[in-house]
C-alpha cells in the first residue's frame, strides 16, 4: 500500500476557475481593488490579484466572490 500524504489547508481560499472567463473565490474577506483590468481579493492568508480585460464582480457574499471577464493572469501575494 502506498503512503498517503495529507495536507492541512486550514483557512486557505478555494479558487474555482471555469476556463479563463469565470472565477469563484471562497474564503474572501473583501475586495481591495476593483477595476476592469485588475481585481484584488483579500483572504485570510493572502491577496489574490486577477488581471485581464472586462473584469467585473458578478456576485459577492460574506465569504465568496465571483468574477467574470477575460482573465490573463492570477497572482498570489502573501
N, C-alpha and C positions, 0 to 999 in steps of 0.2 A: 504494500500500500504506500502511495506517495505521501510525503508530508504536506500538510496544508499550512499555508501562512495566512493568518487573519490580520487584517488592517483595521485599526480603530480610527474611523473617520471623524468621530466626535461631532463637533459642530461645523464641519466643513460644508460649504454650499454644494448643492446639487444642481448641475447645469445640464439641460437637455437641449440639443440642437436638432432642428429639422432642416437639413441642408444648410445653406448659409442665409436662409430667409427668415427663420423664426427661432428665437432662443427663449427658454424659460429658466430663470434663476430662482431656486428655492433656498431660503436662508438669508434673504436680503434684509438689511437693516435700514435701507434708504437709498435714494438716488442722490449722488453727489454732483453730477454734471449731466446736463441734458441739451444736446444739440443734434441736428440732423446727421452730422458726421461723427459724433462721439457721444457715447453714454457711459457714465461710470457708476457702478453699483457698489455700495458698501455692504460687506458681510462681516461676521464676527472675526474671521481670520484674515481677510484680505480685501483689496479693492479689485474689482474686475472691470476692465475697460474694453468696450466694444467699439471698433472703428468701422466705418463703411459709408454708405450713401442712403439717404432717405430713411434713416433710423427713427423709429418712434416707439413710445411705450404703448403697447396695445392694451395691457391690463396690469393693474397693480393692486396688491392686497397687503396685509400687515407683514407678510414674510415672503411674498412671491412677486416677481416682476417678469412680464412677458414683453419681449422686444421683437419688432418686425422691421424688415428692411433688407438691404444688401450688406451683409457683414463680410468685411475683408480681413479683419484681424481681431484677435482676442488677446488681451494682455492681463497677466496676474501680477498685482503689486502687493507685496507682503509688508 
